């Protein structure tokens, strides 16, 4: 039995309560046992490892509800030259960068397979705990169909990564079962086109309501949630009608679809950071030609509509789409959420408590409370006064995941 005590800091516990000065967190093995004012704690009469917050701020480990740990850019041509094993070796660094940024839990929105998750869970690799979708579902010619007009199919395929293409009621039913067999914790479906697509545009609607209902039903048989890549409003509305749990991106949200999301309790994961960086890449000519026009066109539209959704009361969870953009910038999303109208505390909650609820892991992570897993970060700057400070991994001085220190910039 091991005890750890984090002391000498200010607590922002992820519940939305006011910060607690002179706070302490007592951890027993990997579980939080006590949270509160340090002077009020009764310490056990045993050896305790002391962790000095050094006057910093203690927050829950953050949750990125949408990223791709196995990806570094989503360029079609990469699959021609990249050996399969290199994707896994690169993922090791992607996982480290994610932890370094203060993110201890993620929902991988495509490409990470069950072996990658096992490697972290069994302690072979340093990385965040994961929910994985394995393979996003796509119609023929849709956002995850890599068959090009040249006749070349640029997909990456191996036994642990089922093909993504499915059409019709029977086709989508079988495909959901295949990705669940492959170990998916969440089922992702591409209900519209995308920015980095050779065969479609973000506005294009993909899958029918009936097909989507089958996907939701099949996943629901195992109590598995569903997430939908969705830019165009037609696809967004179809997904909401079918009972999809979360909408990813939400670029062309209108007042009707916003009201539908709010009334149905559908989560929105806006991924503002990828839109911003994609536009910057397009403006600099650093993006493949097939993505430039869409990246330039939709960023302003997306930002305006996310503001409308927030103002209307849609529940927003933090996600970044890291993997489309480089890894390790995850918490830059928080300041962009503030640009969309949130106060710093709300942005922090979107990446902690709300994100944990979106993943269905609110009993495990997302807040610093007794009984939760000990996922905690310590930052020197006050994020309620300077939310942008969290976006710089150098300001995340200590990261504790599952009770273990996995990053420590403090001098020992």
C-alpha positions in Angstrom: 0.0 0.0 0.0 1.5 3.3 -1.0 0.4 6.8 0.0 1.2 10.1 -1.8 0.4 13.6 -0.6 0.3 16.6 -3.0 0.6 19.8 -0.9 1.3 23.5 -1.1 -0.9 24.4 -3.9 -4.3 25.8 -5.1 -6.9 23.2 -6.0 -9.1 23.6 -9.1 -10.9 20.3 -8.8 -12.9 20.2 -12.1 -16.3 20.3 -10.5 -16.8 24.0 -11.1 -16.4 24.9 -7.4 -14.2 27.8 -6.3 -10.5 27.2 -6.1 -9.2 26.0 -2.7 -6.1 27.6 -1.3 -3.6 25.7 0.8 -5.0 22.5 -0.6 -3.8 18.9 -0.3 -4.7 15.7 -2.2 -4.1 12.3 -0.5 -3.7 9.4 -2.9 -3.8 5.7 -1.8 -2.1 3.6 -4.5 -3.9 5.0 -7.6 -7.1 6.3 -6.0 -7.8 9.7 -4.5 -8.6 9.4 -0.8 -8.8 12.9 0.4 -9.2 16.4 -1.2 -9.4 19.6 0.7 -7.6 22.1 2.9 -4.3 20.7 4.0 -4.8 21.7 7.7 -7.9 19.6 7.9 -6.4 16.3 6.8 -5.7 13.4 9.1 -2.7 11.6 7.6 -2.3 7.9 8.0 0.5 6.7 10.3 2.6 5.2 7.5 5.3 6.3 5.0 3.9 9.0 2.6 5.6 10.2 -0.5 5.3 14.1 -0.5 4.8 16.0 -3.8 5.3 19.7 -3.4 3.1 21.7 -5.7 5.4 24.6 -5.0 2.6 27.2 -4.9 1.2 26.0 -8.2 -2.3 25.0 -9.3 -3.6 21.4 -9.1 -6.1 20.3 -11.8 -7.5 17.1 -13.1 -5.7 15.4 -15.9 -7.3 16.7 -19.1 -9.4 14.6 -21.5 -9.1 15.0 -25.3 -12.4 13.7 -26.7 -11.2 13.6 -30.3 -7.7 12.9 -31.6 -5.7 10.3 -33.6 -2.7 8.9 -31.8 -1.7 6.8 -34.8 -1.7 9.6 -37.3 0.7 12.4 -38.3 -1.1 14.4 -40.9 -3.6 12.2 -42.9 -1.8 12.7 -46.2 -2.9 10.1 -48.8 0.5 9.8 -50.3 2.1 8.8 -46.9 0.5 5.4 -47.2 2.5 4.7 -50.4 5.9 5.2 -48.6 5.3 4.5 -44.9 5.8 0.9 -43.6 3.0 -0.1 -41.4 5.3 -0.5 -38.4 6.4 3.1 -38.6 2.9 4.3 -37.7 3.2 2.4 -34.4 6.7 3.7 -33.6 5.6 7.3 -34.3 2.6 6.7 -32.1 4.9 6.2 -29.1 6.1 9.7 -29.5 2.6 11.0 -30.1 1.5 9.4 -26.8 4.4 11.0 -24.9 3.6 14.4 -26.3 0.0 14.0 -25.3 0.9 13.2 -21.7 3.4 16.0 -21.7 0.6 18.4 -22.7 -1.3 17.4 -19.5 -3.8 15.1 -21.2 -4.2 11.8 -19.4 -7.3 10.4 -21.1 -8.3 10.4 -24.8 -11.0 9.2 -27.1 -9.1 8.1 -30.2 -11.3 8.9 -33.2 -9.7 6.5 -35.6 -6.6 4.3 -36.4 -5.4 3.3 -32.9 -6.0 -0.4 -32.6 -6.5 -2.7 -29.6 -2.8 -3.5 -29.4 -1.9 0.2 -29.0 -4.4 0.4 -26.1 -3.1 -2.8 -24.5 0.5 -1.6 -24.7 -0.4 1.5 -22.6 -2.7 -0.4 -20.2 -0.1 -3.0 -19.6 2.7 -0.5 -18.9 4.8 -1.1 -22.0 4.3 2.4 -23.3 3.8 5.8 -21.6 0.5 7.2 -22.9 -3.0 8.3 -22.0 -5.7 5.9 -21.1 -7.8 5.4 -24.2 -11.2 4.8 -25.7 -10.6 3.6 -29.2 -12.9 3.6 -32.3 -10.4 1.5 -34.4 -12.0 2.3 -37.8 -14.4 5.1 -38.7 -17.3 3.9 -40.7 -17.7 5.5 -44.2 -19.9 5.1 -47.2 -18.4 4.2 -50.6 -16.9 7.5 -51.8 -17.1 9.0 -48.4 -14.7 10.7 -46.0 -12.9 7.6 -45.0 -12.8 5.9 -48.5 -9.3 6.4 -49.7 -9.9 5.1 -53.2 -8.7 7.8 -55.6 -10.0 8.7 -59.0 -6.7 7.3 -60.4 -7.9 3.9 -59.3 -5.4 3.6 -56.5 -6.8 2.7 -53.0 -4.6 4.5 -50.4 -6.0 2.8 -47.3 -3.9 1.2 -44.6 -5.1 -2.3 -43.9 -4.1 -5.1 -41.6 -6.1 -7.7 -39.5 -6.5 -5.5 -36.4 -7.9 -2.6 -38.5 -11.1 -3.6 -40.4 -11.9 -1.8 -43.7 -14.1 1.2 -43.2 -16.5 1.0 -46.1 -20.1 0.0 -45.6 -23.4 0.7 -47.4 -27.0 -0.2 -46.8 -28.7 -1.7 -43.7 -27.0 -5.0 -43.9 -23.6 -3.5 -44.7 -23.5 -1.1 -41.7 -24.8 -3.7 -39.3 -22.0 -6.1 -40.3 -19.4 -3.3 -40.1 -20.3 -2.2 -36.6 -20.0 -5.8 -35.5 -16.5 -6.0 -37.2 -15.2 -2.9 -35.4 -16.6 -4.1 -32.1 -14.9 -7.4 -32.7 -11.7 -5.5 -33.2 -12.0 -3.9 -29.8 -13.7 -0.6 -30.4 -14.9 1.2 -27.2 -16.8 3.7 -29.3 -18.2 3.6 -32.8 -17.3 6.4 -35.1 -19.2 7.2 -38.3 -18.5 9.7 -41.0 -21.9 11.3 -41.6 -20.5 14.0 -43.9 -17.5 14.7 -46.1 -14.4 16.3 -44.8 -11.7 18.8 -45.3 -8.9 16.3 -46.0 -10.9 14.4 -48.6 -10.2 13.7 -52.3 -13.7 12.5 -53.1 -16.1 14.8 -51.3 -16.7 18.2 -49.6 -17.5 18.9 -45.9 -21.1 19.8 -46.7 -21.9 16.4 -48.3 -24.4 14.2 -46.4 -23.4 10.6 -46.0 -25.4 7.7 -44.6 -29.2 7.7 -44.3 -31.1 8.1 -41.1 -32.1 4.4 -41.3 -28.4 3.3 -41.7 -27.4 5.5 -38.7 -30.2 4.1 -36.5 -28.8 0.6 -37.2 -25.3 1.7 -36.2 -26.6 3.3 -33.0 -28.7 0.2 -32.2 -25.9 -2.3 -32.8 -23.5 -0.3 -30.7 -26.1 0.1 -28.0 -26.5 -3.7 -27.6 -23.0 -3.5 -25.9 -23.6 -0.2 -24.2 -21.2 1.4 -26.7 -21.6 5.1 -27.5 -21.4 6.6 -31.0 -19.6 9.6 -32.4 -20.2 11.3 -35.7 -17.7 13.3 -37.8 -20.2 15.9 -39.1 -19.6 19.2 -40.9 -22.7 19.6 -43.1 -26.0 20.4 -41.5 -27.9 17.6 -43.3 -25.5 15.0 -41.9 -25.7 16.6 -38.5 -29.5 16.5 -38.4 -29.5 12.9 -39.6 -27.1 11.9 -36.8 -29.1 13.6 -34.1 -32.3 12.0 -35.4 -30.6 8.6 -35.2 -29.5 9.1 -31.6 -25.8 9.6 -32.2 -24.1 10.5 -28.9 -21.7 13.2 -30.0 -21.3 15.5 -33.0 -17.6 16.1 -33.9 -16.8 19.5 -35.6 -20.3 20.8 -36.2 -19.2 23.3 -38.9 -22.5 24.1 -40.5 -24.7 24.0 -37.5 -27.9 26.1 -37.9 -30.5 27.2 -35.3 -32.6 24.1 -35.9 -29.8 21.6 -35.5 -28.5 23.5 -32.5 -31.9 23.3 -30.8 -32.0 19.6 -31.7 -28.7 19.0 -30.0 -29.6 20.9 -26.9 -33.0 19.3 -26.6 -31.6 15.7 -27.2 -28.6 16.2 -24.9 -26.2 15.5 -27.8 -22.6 16.5 -27.1 -20.7 18.8 -29.4 -16.9 18.3 -29.8 -16.0 21.4 -31.9 -12.2 20.8 -32.5 -11.6 24.5 -33.0 -7.8 24.0 -32.9 -7.6 21.9 -36.0 -9.8 24.4 -38.0 -7.5 27.2 -37.0 -4.2 25.4 -37.8 -5.6 23.9 -41.0 -6.4 27.4 -42.2 -2.9 28.6 -41.3 -1.4 25.6 -43.2 -3.6 26.4 -46.2 -2.6 30.0 -46.2 1.1 29.1 -46.1 0.8 26.5 -48.8 1.8 23.7 -46.5 -1.4 21.6 -47.0 -2.1 19.1 -49.8 -3.9 20.8 -52.7 -7.1 18.7 -52.2 -7.6 20.3 -48.7 -6.7 24.0 -49.3 -10.0 25.3 -50.6 -12.1 23.7 -47.8 -9.7 24.7 -45.1 -9.8 28.4 -46.1 -13.5 28.4 -46.6 -14.9 26.8 -43.5 -12.9 28.1 -40.5 -14.8 31.4 -40.1 -18.1 29.6 -40.6 -17.2 27.0 -38.0 -16.1 29.5 -35.4 -19.3 31.6 -35.8 -21.6 28.5 -35.5 -19.8 27.1 -32.4 -20.4 30.5 -30.7 -24.1 30.1 -31.5 -24.1 26.6 -30.1 -22.4 27.6 -26.9 -24.8 30.6 -26.5 -27.8 28.3 -27.0 -26.7 25.9 -24.3 -25.3 22.9 -26.2 -23.1 20.8 -24.1 -19.5 21.1 -25.3 -16.6 18.7 -24.6 -13.0 19.5 -25.5 -11.4 17.8 -28.5 -8.6 18.8 -30.8 -8.3 16.4 -33.8 -4.6 16.1 -33.0 -3.1 13.8 -35.5 -4.6 15.8 -38.3 -2.4 18.5 -36.8 0.7 17.9 -34.8 0.5 16.3 -31.3 1.2 18.1 -28.0 -0.8 21.3 -28.5 -4.0 19.9 -27.0 -4.7 22.5 -24.3 -4.5 25.3 -26.8 -8.1 24.3 -27.5 -9.1 25.8 -24.1 -8.3 29.4 -25.1 -10.2 28.9 -28.4 -13.3 27.8 -26.4 -13.0 31.0 -24.4 -12.9 32.9 -27.7 -16.2 31.2 -28.5 -17.7 32.6 -25.3 -16.7 30.4 -22.4 -15.2 31.7 -19.2 -11.9 30.0 -18.2 -13.6 27.8 -15.6 -16.1 26.6 -18.2 -13.3 25.8 -20.7 -11.5 23.8 -18.0 -14.7 21.9 -17.3 -15.2 21.1 -21.0 -11.8 19.3 -20.9 -12.3 17.6 -17.6 -15.8 16.9 -16.1 -17.8 17.4 -19.2 -15.4 15.4 -21.3 -15.5 12.5 -18.8 -19.3 12.5 -19.0 -19.1 12.5 -22.8 -16.9 9.4 -22.6 -19.1 7.8 -20.0 -16.1 7.7 -17.6 -17.3 10.2 -15.1 -17.0 7.7 -12.3 -13.3 7.3 -13.0 -11.8 10.5 -14.2 -12.5 14.2 -14.9 -12.6 15.6 -11.4 -10.3 15.5 -8.3 -12.7 13.8 -5.9 -12.4 10.9 -3.4 -12.8 7.6 -5.2 -11.6 8.8 -8.6 -8.4 7.7 -10.3 -5.5 9.9 -9.4 -5.0 11.8 -12.7 -3.7 15.2 -11.7 -1.6 18.0 -13.2 0.3 20.8 -11.6 0.8 24.1 -13.4 2.6 27.2 -12.2 0.3 29.8 -13.7 -3.2 30.5 -12.6 -5.3 29.2 -15.5 -8.4 31.2 -14.4 -6.4 34.4 -15.0 -4.3 33.1 -18.0 -6.1 30.2 -19.7 -3.5 30.4 -22.6 -0.8 29.2 -20.2 -2.2 25.7 -20.2 -1.6 25.5 -24.0 2.2 25.5 -23.5 3.4 22.1 -22.3 6.4 23.7 -20.6 3.9 25.3 -18.1 2.6 21.8 -17.2 5.2 21.0 -14.5 3.9 17.7 -13.1 1.6 15.1 -14.6 0.3 12.2 -12.5 -1.6 9.4 -14.2 -3.1 6.6 -12.3 -1.2 7.7 -9.2 2.2 7.6 -10.9 4.3 10.7 -11.7 4.8 10.5 -15.5 6.2 14.0 -16.0 8.1 16.1 -13.5 9.8 19.4 -14.3 10.3 20.2 -10.6 13.9 20.0 -9.5 14.5 17.2 -7.1 
